[in-house]
């Protein structure tokens, strides 16, 4: 099922629950009940709970968005470091240069076509990808420069190799969910309490209030969906892609 379909169903479901409960409550309410007599303290508590929950939702969205942005930066850094290695080895002898570039391309191709799907599905990297990057490291570190010009390129290549390895490790750490389960329980409980306060205010007087109550609950469902979607940067609808690799290594797209 598409993530966007899940979003639509969640928003429609939230609206339906509020509308159905409100209509049922309206039919079962005593004939002499006056909705205008809602105590001021309930209105104050509803406002306070809504403000606090809005702050919590904002912090949660900011946290998962930052994690997603960091995940995208890790991919960009890894691709850029590998691209620098592939370009800087042009000062090496043709056989060494071609071997390093070939191993870099093999690693990138594996990441794009195989490891990425594993990472999205299982939230982990593969041993094969680690081995291919290790082969690139061996190619770079095992070569002994034969002149001053090659020696000047050797240390920058090692620095780029280190940057690629660090970016891969960071990508591995960011594959899973970033929100602890206890936070999710708090968000869901807060949503139930916040929407539940709508009924404490006796929202049943006009169709306009009924529509606003439904839109209010749908908005909360939408915000929770965004948090859930951003919580796994590589796996869900608005996911981080391998585009940086494809942009810098167009030959691996085939």
N, C-alpha and C positions, 0 to 999 in steps of 0.2 A: 504494500500500500504506500502511495506517495506521501511524503511528509506534508506536502501542501494540502492533500486531502484530509490528513489527520488534523491539520489546523482548522480547516473548514468545519469538519465534524465536531471538533472540540468547541468551537465558538457557537455553532448551532445548538449543540447539546447544552452548553451553559445557558444560552438564551431560553431554550425550551424548559429547562428545570425551573428557572426563575418564573417564567410565565405560568407554568402549570401549578406550581406551589402557590403563587399569588392568586390565581383564579380559584383554586380549591379553598384557600383560606378566605377569600371573599365570599364564597357561597356558604361557608360554615360559620362565618362571623355572626355574632348576635345582632338582632335587628336594631338594637339601641346603641350599638357601638359607634363612637364618634372618633374617626381617625385624627381629627384635629386636636385631640386631647393627649397626644403623645407627650410624655414628660420631657422637659428640657434636658434633663440629665442624660436621657437616651440619645437625644440629638447630639449632645456634646460628646458622648462616648463614641458614637458612630463617626463623627468627624475626626476624633482623635485616632481611632483605630484605622480609619482610611488613610490619614496622613502618615502614620507610622508604617503601615503596610506599603504605601507608595514609596517611601524612602528605602525600605528593605528591597523592594522589587528593583528600584533604580540601582542600588549597590550591587545586586546580583547580576543584573544585565551588564553593568560596567565591568564586573569581574570576569564574566565569561567572554565578553567582547575583547577585553585586554588579552585574555588567554588565546583567543583565536588570532588576534593580530600578531602576537608573539609567535604562534605556530607558523603563520605566513612568513614572518621574518626569518625563522629558522630555515625554511625551504629556500627562500631567496638567498640567504647567506651560503648555504651549502652549494647551491647551483653556481653562484658567483665564484666561490672559491675553486670549484672544479673547473670552471671556465678559465680562470686565471692560470691554473696549472696547465691546462691544454694549450693555452696561448704562450706562456712563458717558456715552455720546453722547446720552442723553435730554435733556440741557440744551441741545442744539443745536436749530436750527430743524428743523421736521418733514421738509423735503425733504433736508437734509443728514443728519439722523439716519437716515431710512429708506434712503438710499443706502448709508451705511456699514454698517448692519445687513444690508442685502441682500447686499453684497459679502462680509461676514463669513460669512453663511449659505451663500453660493455656494462659498466656499473650504472651509468645514467639510464641506459635502455632497460636494464633489469628493474631499477627503481620505478620507472614510469609504467612499464607494462606488466610487472609482476608484483613487486613489493607494495606498490601503492594500494592495490586491491586487497592484499593481505592486511595491510595497515588499517584500511577502512573497515574491513570485516571483523578482524580479530583484535584490533587496537594494539598491534605489536609490529616490530620489525622482524626481518628474517635473518637467519644465520648466513644464508647465501649472500645477501647484500653486504653483511659485515665482512665476509671473506673477499668479496670483490673489491671493496674499499681498501682492505688490507693489502691486496695485490697492488693497487695503485700506490699505496704508501711504500711498499717494498721497491717498486720501480723508481720512485723518487729518491728514497734515502740510500739505496744501494749503489747508485751511480756515483762514481768518483770523477769530479771535474778534471779535465785534462789541460785547461788553460785558465788564465785569469778571467776571461770573459764568461766562461761557464761557471767559474767559482762565484762570480758576482750574482749570478742567477740562482745559485743553489740554495742559499738561505731564504730568499723570498719564496721559493718553491716549498721549502719546509714549513714556512709560516702559513702558506695557503693550505697545505695538507693538514696542518693542525686545525685551522679554521673549519675545514670541511668535516673533519672528525668530530669537532665540538658541536657543529651544527647538526650532524647526524644524531649524536647523543641527545641533544636538546629535542630534536624531532621525536626521538623514541620516548622521551619523558612526557611529551605533550600529546601522545596518541589517545590516551584514555580520558575519562570524564574528569572535570576539574572541580565540580561541586560535590561536597561530601553528602552522603545520604541524609544526615541529620538536618542539613540546610534544606534539602528537598521536602522533608517532613514539615519543617517550619513554614516553607512557602505554601505548601498545600493546605496546611491547617490555617494559615493566615487568610488564604483565599476563601475557605469555607466560612470563617468567622466574619470576614469583611462582607461577603455576599449575604450571610445570614443576618447581619444588622439591617439589611434592607427590609426584612420582614418585621424587625422590631420597630421600624418607623411606620409600619402599617401602610406600605406602598400598595394601594389598591383602589385609589379614588378615581383616577382618570386614565385614559388610554395613553396619554403622554407620559405619565409617570411609569406606566407599565413598560413602554418602549425604552425609556431611559434606564430603568432597572435592568432590562435585557441587554442593552448596549454596555452598561457598566460591567456586567458579568462576562460578556463577550470580550471586553477589553482586557480583563484580568486573564482570561483564557489565552488570549493572544500574547500577552507578556510572558506568561509561563511557557508557552510554546517557544518563544524566542530564546528564553534561557535554556530550555531543553535542547534546542537546535544548536546553539553556539557552544553548549557544554562539551560536545565531542567534535573538536575542530576538523577532523579528517573524515568523519563518518556520515554526517547527516545532510539535510537539504542545502544549507548555505555553507558548504564545506570548503576548506582550503584545498586547492588543486595543485597539480604538478606543473602548472603553466611556466614557472620560472625555468625549470629544466627544459621544457619544450622550446622556450624562446631562445635560450642560450645554446641549445644543442638540437637544432632543427633536423639533423640527420637521423636522430633516433625515433622520429615519429613514424617511420615506416614499419 
